[in-house]
C-alpha cells in the first residue's frame, strides 16, 4: 500500500526579514506543512520564536502549522500556541512533569498532539500513551541548531517506531527532523517515516531566484520519495 508523504519546511532556516512571503512561496512550491522550531535557550542552547510569530503567520497560510516545542517546562506555552493558530503541537517527554497531562492539554486546546525523541532518548515513553498520539517526531540531529548532518543510527529508531505504529493500528504520523535532504530522504522514507522536516535543504536553495523559487528543490524531494512507493 502506498503511503502519503508530507514535506514540512522549517522556518528556522527561512529569511525572517520576509517570513510571510517565505511561507507563502514554500507552500505555493508544493510543501505541505509549515514547521516551527520553538527554542527557549534552556532546554536547548538556542533562542528562536514564540506564539506571536505563529499568530502573525496564521492569516498568511491555510497550511498545517506544526509546532515543535523545545522548551522546559512545556505546559505553560501550549495554550498560547493553540490560540495563535497551531494545528499540531509536539514536545519532548523530558520537558514535561506529567506527559499524559501535557498531551491532554494539547488536545483539549484543539490541536493534534505528539512526542519528540532526541537521538539518545529511549522509546519507552511511548509504552502507555500511543492511544493519545497523532504524531511521533524523531530528531535525527541533536536539537538546537539548523544545518546539522543526519545521524545514521536514527534509521534503526525510525524502523522501531514504524513497527510500534503499525502494531497500534492507529493513524500516527512519523516525522523526522534533522539533516533530511534530497540525497537521503528516500532512505529515511524506506525506514518508515512519512513526514519530513527540511529546513536548510529547502530554504537555502535558490534564494536569489524569483518567487516560488522552491519549486525545484521540493520537486526533487518528491521525485526521490516517488521511488519508495
C-alpha positions in Angstrom: 0.0 0.0 0.0 1.4 3.4 -0.9 1.9 5.9 1.8 1.2 9.6 1.9 4.4 11.6 2.3 4.4 15.2 3.6 7.2 17.8 3.3 7.5 20.2 6.2 9.9 23.1 5.7 11.2 24.5 9.0 11.1 28.3 9.1 14.2 28.2 11.3 16.1 28.4 8.0 13.9 31.0 6.4 14.6 34.7 5.8 12.9 36.3 8.8 13.0 39.7 7.1 10.3 38.5 4.8 8.9 35.5 6.6 5.3 35.8 5.4 6.4 35.7 1.8 8.8 32.8 2.5 5.9 30.8 3.9 3.6 31.7 1.0 6.3 30.8 -1.5 7.2 27.5 0.0 3.6 26.3 0.2 3.0 27.5 -3.4 6.0 25.5 -4.4 4.4 22.2 -3.1 5.3 22.0 0.6 2.5 20.5 2.8 3.3 21.7 6.3 5.0 24.7 8.0 7.3 23.5 10.8 8.0 25.8 13.8 11.1 25.1 15.9 10.5 26.8 19.2 13.6 27.0 21.5 14.0 28.6 24.9 17.7 28.7 25.5 17.0 26.5 28.5 16.0 23.0 27.2 18.2 23.6 24.1 21.1 26.1 23.7 19.3 28.5 21.3 16.5 31.0 21.4 14.1 31.3 18.5 10.4 32.2 18.2 7.2 32.4 20.2 3.4 32.4 19.7 3.4 35.9 18.3 5.1 34.7 15.2 2.6 31.9 14.8 -0.2 34.3 15.2 1.2 36.7 12.6 1.7 33.9 10.1 -1.7 32.2 10.6 -3.6 34.6 8.3 -0.9 34.1 5.6 -1.5 30.4 5.0 -4.1 27.7 5.4 -1.3 25.1 5.6 -0.9 22.9 8.7 1.3 24.7 11.3 3.3 22.1 13.1 4.9 23.4 16.3 7.8 21.6 17.9 8.3 22.8 21.4 11.9 22.6 22.7 11.1 24.4 25.9 11.0 23.4 29.6 8.6 23.5 31.3 6.2 23.0 28.4 2.7 23.2 29.8 2.6 27.0 30.2 3.2 27.7 26.5 0.9 25.1 24.9 -2.3 27.1 25.2 -0.6 30.2 23.8 0.4 28.4 20.6 -3.0 26.8 20.3 -4.7 30.2 20.5 -2.1 31.5 18.0 -3.2 29.1 15.3 -1.1 25.9 15.7 -2.6 22.7 14.3 -0.1 20.2 15.8 2.0 20.6 18.9 4.8 18.2 19.8 7.1 18.3 22.9 9.9 16.3 24.4 8.9 13.9 27.2 11.9 15.1 29.4 10.3 18.6 29.3 7.1 17.6 31.0 6.5 16.6 34.6 3.4 14.7 33.5 3.4 13.5 29.9 -0.2 12.4 29.8 -1.4 15.7 31.2 0.6 17.7 28.6 -0.8 15.6 25.8 -4.3 16.1 27.2 -3.7 19.9 27.4 -2.7 20.0 23.7 -5.8 18.0 22.6 -8.1 20.0 24.9 -6.8 23.1 23.2 -8.0 21.8 19.9 -4.7 20.7 18.4 -3.2 17.3 17.4 -0.6 16.1 19.8 2.8 14.4 19.6 6.0 13.4 21.4 9.6 14.2 20.2 12.6 11.9 20.8 16.2 13.1 20.7 18.8 10.8 19.2 19.6 9.3 22.6 16.1 9.4 24.2 14.7 5.9 24.8 11.3 5.0 23.3 9.8 3.6 26.5 7.9 6.9 26.9 5.6 5.6 24.2 4.5 2.5 26.1 1.4 3.9 27.7 0.4 6.9 25.5 0.2 5.5 21.9 -3.6 6.0 22.0 -3.1 9.7 22.7 -0.7 10.5 19.9 -1.3 11.9 16.4 2.5 12.3 15.7 5.8 10.9 16.8 8.8 13.1 15.8 12.3 11.6 15.8 15.2 14.0 15.9 18.0 12.9 13.6 20.3 15.6 15.0 20.8 16.9 18.5 18.3 19.8 18.7 19.3 23.4 18.9 20.6 24.5 15.5 19.7 24.0 11.8 22.0 22.8 9.1 23.4 19.7 11.0 24.2 16.3 9.5 21.8 13.4 9.7 22.8 10.9 12.4 22.7 7.5 10.5 21.8 5.5 13.7 18.4 7.2 13.6 17.3 4.9 10.8 17.0 1.9 13.2 15.0 4.1 15.5 12.7 5.0 12.7 12.2 1.3 11.9 11.3 0.6 15.5 8.8 3.4 15.8 7.2 2.3 12.5 6.8 -1.2 13.9 5.1 0.3 17.0 2.8 2.5 15.0 1.8 -0.4 12.7 1.2 -2.6 15.7 -1.0 0.0 17.3 -3.3 0.2 14.3 -3.6 3.9 14.7 -3.0 6.6 12.1 0.0 8.2 13.7 2.3 10.4 11.6 6.1 9.6 11.9 8.1 12.7 11.4 11.9 13.0 11.1 13.7 16.3 11.6 17.4 17.0 11.1 19.7 16.7 8.1 17.0 15.5 5.7 17.8 16.4 2.1 17.5 15.2 -1.4 20.2 12.6 -1.2 18.8 10.8 1.9 15.1 11.4 2.0 14.3 8.1 0.2 16.3 6.1 2.7 14.5 7.9 5.6 11.2 7.1 3.9 12.1 3.4 3.4 12.8 3.2 7.1 9.2 4.2 7.8 9.0 8.0 8.0 6.1 9.8 6.3 6.7 13.5 7.3 10.0 15.1 6.5 11.2 18.3 8.1 13.6 20.0 5.7 14.9 23.4 6.7 18.2 24.4 5.2 17.7 21.8 2.4 14.7 23.9 1.2 15.2 27.5 2.3 18.9 27.6 1.4 18.0 26.6 -2.2 17.7 29.4 -4.8 17.4 32.4 -2.5 18.3 34.7 -5.4 15.7 33.5 -7.8 12.1 34.8 -8.3 9.0 33.9 -6.3 8.1 30.3 -5.9 11.9 29.6 -6.2 11.5 26.5 -4.1 9.7 24.5 -6.8 12.8 22.7 -8.0 14.1 21.5 -4.6 10.7 20.4 -3.4 10.1 18.6 -6.7 13.5 16.9 -6.3 12.5 15.7 -2.8 9.2 14.4 -4.2 11.0 12.6 -7.1 13.1 10.8 -4.5 10.0 9.9 -2.5 8.3 8.6 -5.6 11.0 5.9 -5.8 9.8 4.5 -2.4 6.1 3.6 -3.0 
